[in-house]
Amino acid sequence: MARLARAQPLSLPGVRLALERLRAAGIRVAVASGFDRNIVELVLKSVDWNDLLDAQVCSEDVAQGRPAPFMIFRAMERSGVLDVHQVAVVGDTVRDLEAGWNAGVAYRIAVLTGAHDRAALSAGPQTHIVDSVRDVPGLWLQGAA
């Protein structure tokens, strides 16, 4: 935990602007993490976009983690979203995409700034692959999704 606390900054470039664009368009934003609550809170305290979240869910909030859909459903519940067909899961692992598939969400967006590379993410149940989270708002705001 101390090493994580010293690893500043934890936010990727462009994330705040991407989340601001989504929020300005009326899109709710939640974070679902496989980490425990202590680590999630530590990370969220260190990023400049924590104030833009409608909900946050961590692994201990549900009975089973990814690829089970329960973190997605809990995020929907906490952010007031009723229709799974209006949900996008954005993730950097195949398990993120599998959880989205298992939840029945409309969009499963793989980002290349994380754990898995293009080949691995292409093999997963994705609907889009983008270079970075900063590219996500363009999927809706330019009508591509």
Order of alpha helices (4+ residues) and beta strands (2+ residues): alpha-alpha-beta-alpha-beta-alpha-beta-alpha-beta-alpha-beta-alpha
